[in-house]
Amino acid sequence: MFYNAIKITKMMDGVYEMNEFDSVTLWVIEGDDKCLLIDTGMGLTDLPTTIAGITDKPVVAVNSHIHIDRVGGNGQFPEVMCGRFDEPYAHIHLGDADKQLIIDFFKEVSMAGVTLQGWDASPAKRVIALKEGDIISLGGLDIEVYEIPGHSLGSIALLDRKHRLIFTGDTIFTTMVGITSDHSAPLRMVPGSQALESTLATLRKRIQGFEAQRDLAASTGFLPGE
């Protein structure tokens, strides 16, 4: 059972934001040959049909991290990609307890009258593990993979140099940094204290790296790799 609860906003040419139940943000990035779907949400939206309204290009699906509000639609695609340290969890079928957690946590989902019946949140048949430095080629557009452990052990960021965008999943929000605690069931991939240490180390490493790239861009007029 699918719900009509997703809003699509064209942010710029080839980049679309999809907001599911005003609770989870998914992204579609369009290349010349393929499009990339970043996260699959709760499994309550018919994603292939929705994306077909944006582009007719084949869809490559990737999870920024393996939490239940990011992987629910994985089974709608023959394969998904995710960070190598999250990969073992990408094979888990979300049960009723996980789905109920979504209903209880996201008020918009509860208000929509979502029920457990007919809610298919199965995993994809094939999972591809991504590591630091991997490139997702979409045709005329390469998306770079960065490992950013902290929110989950296998959290990844996806860098789109062409549009000068980086997608960080739940690691960095507008007003906060997302750190998984010991009580963030059901996928407790990193204990709270370790998550804090991992997140701080990740942010220090990435900020320093991107600052170096920014300085290079300022001196040359181009980002590395352009």
N, C-alpha and C positions, 0 to 999 in steps of 0.2 A: 504494500500500500504506500503510495506516494502522496505528498502534500504540496500544495502550491504556495510555498512560503519562502521563496528565494527572490531577492532583488538583484538585478544586474546593472552595474554602472560602468560605462566605458571611461576609463581613466585617461587613456591616450591611445593613439593608434596601436593596435595589437595587444593592448593590456586591459583586461576586464576584471572588475571586482564582483564577486558573487557573495551576497550576504544571506545566510540561511537562518531564518527565524530571528533576525537581528541579534544573533548570538555567536555565530561562527563565520569567519570570512575565508572564502576560497578565492583562488586567483586563476585566471586563464591567460596565458601568454602565447601569442600566435607567431609562429615562424612561417617561412615560405612553404614548408612541406608538412609540418606537424604543429600541434598546439600542446602546450604543457598545462595540465591541471594540477595546481598545488593544493593538496588535501582534498578529501572526499566527503568531509562533513559527517553528519549523523546517520546517513543512510536513509533519510526521509525524503530526499529529492531525487527525481529521475534525472540523473546527471547527463547521460548520453543525449537524451532528448533536449535538455536545457542547453547544452553546449552546441548542439546542432543548430540552435537558433542564433548562435554567435558566429560559428565557422563550420565549414564542411570538411576541415582537415582532420586527419586521424588524431586521436587523443592519447597523450602520454601522461599517465597519472603518477604522482609522487606524493609521499607523506612527509611533511616537515618533521613530524614526530608521531609516535604511536600512542596517542591518547584517544579515548573513545569518541570524542567529538571531532576527530580528524580522520578516522579510518572507517566510519560506518558505511560509506559507499564503495569501499574497495571491491566488493564482490560484483559490482556493475561493470568491472573491467577485467580483461583476461589476465593482466599483470599490473603490478604496481611496483614502484621503487621506494626505498626508504634508507635511512642511515644504517650502516652495517651493525651497529650495536643495538638497534631497535628491531632488526630483522626477525629475530626469534619470536617476537611478540606479534608480528604482522600475520601470523598464521592462526591466531586465536579467533574463534567465532564468538562474537559478542552475544552474551546470553541475556535473559530477561532482567537479571540484577543490574547489569551494565546499562541496559536501556532505561530502566527505572531511574537510575542515577542521573541520566540525561534529563528525564522528565522533571525530576525533583530539583535539579541544579539550574536549569534554564527556564525561567518563568514563561517566556514566550512559547516554548514547546508545550508546557502544561496548559497555557491559555488556549492553545490551538486544539486541545482535546486529543492529542496524540495517544494512541493506545499501543500495547505490545503486540496485539494481533496483526499479523500480516507485515510486520516490520522486519525486513531482511537486512541484517548487518553482517553478512558472511564475509570472510576474507577473499582476496583474489586467489585464483588457482596458482599463480606464479608470483613470487616476490624476488625482486632484484635488489641486492644490497649495494649501496653507494658508499664510497669512501672519499676522503679529502682529495681534491684535485680532479675528481671525475668530471666529465663534460657531458651534458645532455644536449645533443644537437637537434635543432628543430628545422634546420634549413635556413641559412642566412642569419641564424641567431643561435649562439651557444650560451648555455646556462651553466655556470660553474658551481660546484658543490664544495661547501665548507662545513667541517664538523664543528658544532657548537654545543658540546655536552653541558648539561646543567638542568634545563627544564625536563629533559629526559636524557638518558645516557647517549642515545643515538640521534639527538636533535641535529638537524642540518639547516644551514642557510643556503639560499640559492641566489647567486649574483647574476644579474642581467646587465652587462656593461653597455649594451646598445641603448637601453632606456635609462641607464644609470639608476637602477633599482636593486635593492636587496630584500629578500623575503626571509624573515626570521621565525616564522611560525609563532609560537607563544613565548619565545625567549625574551623578546622586547616588545612591550606594548607602548601605547602613546604616552602613558603617564607612569609606567612601572616596568620592572623586570620580573618575568614570570619564573618563579622557582618552585619546583615540585616538592611538597613536604612529605613526611612519613605517612600522612593520612590521606593522600590523594589517590585513594583506591579507584579503579582496581589494578592499575598498572604501576606498581611501586618499583620503578626501575632504578631509582637512585635514592638512597636514604636522605632525609632532609639536610643533615649537616654536610654530607658529601655533595649534595646538590648545590648548596651555597658555595662551597669551596670550588666546585667545578665551574659554576656560573661565573664567579669572580675571575677565575683563571682564564676562562674563555673570553670574557669581555676585555680583560687587559690585553690578551694576545691579539684579538681581532681589532680593537681600537688602535693599537700600535701599528698593526699591519695596514689598516686602511688609512691611517694618518700618513704613513710613508707613501702610499699610493697617491693620496691627495697632493702631497708635496711634489711628487713626480709629475702629476697632471698639471699642477700650477706652473711648473717650470717648462714643460714641453707642450702643454695644450691638449694632451691626450692621456687617457687612462692606459696603464699597461695592458697590452693585449689588443689594443685598437689598431 
